[in-house]
Amino acid sequence: MIYYFSGTGNAAQVAFWFSQAAEEKNVPIDIINISKTDRNHIPSPPSNTLIGFISPTHGFNFPPVMLRFIFRFPRTDNNKVFVMNTRAGMKLSKLFLPGLSGIALLLSSIVLYLKGYKVVGMRSVDLPSNWISLHPGLKTDVVISIFNHVKKVTLKFADKILAGKKDYRALCDLPQDILIAPVSILYYLIGRFVFAKTFYASKNCNNCGLCIKQCPVKAIRLLDKRPYWSFTCESCMHCMNVCPQRAIETAHGFIIGLFILLNTVIQSLLYTKLLDAGINLFTVGKSYSWLTRLLLETLILFFSLLISYRLVHYLRKIKAFDLLIQYTSFTTYKFWRRYRPIKDLSKRKDLIPNSNN
């Protein structure tokens, strides 16, 4: 049984490749897209069943939807399990560059081990990076090359696991993964909420509703006749990459402007007032001062995002303001390509997260 979560289709592709290997060995296999299941009531898997979890890496960790699924997954006494993550692969000339996993595989493996599962495999799969908010989509020939390379890696891992062997190749990356663990934690606590409030639908949006219907976590709703992203957004990039009008953008200018405002005005004034009141949150060597500042700044950021994102959504009714938001977004320009995965799922349409992926 394989449980997967996929935004643009990379993790679904890995699940498909694994199913190919299983079918060639006449091993019955069930593939479950967790975004289409009841994640609050997960049935216990049959005894003596090999179970796999496949998910993208968000902020050097599994996305919250997969983490919660694993935390809620029923306990066992005799089931084996493997975990796989897709991460931001790149290519430099003929050299395939790996992404970083952070705590994605390690955390999930520890949780499953404590639930009674025997972890027999941990593998990272370096499919093309698809985080369009941070960089343009890779060129088609590069995507094809990476897919062909990674397919062999995935099938080799699948053959090994299905043969009853173990594969902990991912542990080779443990030193650098541990090193960036703090980033994983900060992304989970803060970063994902920031990214969730960077998306907007431009004037090209024709209200087809595709992004709302296909969002894997139902994080988009219609507000003022335009799509509106909530804090539950996973930044999986599905909506941005499948929009037929190329109308979904990342508001880079808005986020940069908000951070400048918070850092130079609001927080400066706040800390000045606190110092005037005899409260010093910059005491050297005092851990509680650092933690208090982090908590305070996180709360300020959270509520600032909540208010300013709603305000920007409303002010975009003004044409001049709307143009300002649009032309300060890198994703609005043609050179900022969307991500187009290779569709190697023809025999298993049930694995495709959504029909237009």
Summary of the structure (lengths in Angstrom):
residues: 357
radius of gyration: 21.9
end to end distance: 23.0
largest distance: 73.4
contacts: 1110
relative contact order: 0.14
helix: 47%
strand: 14%
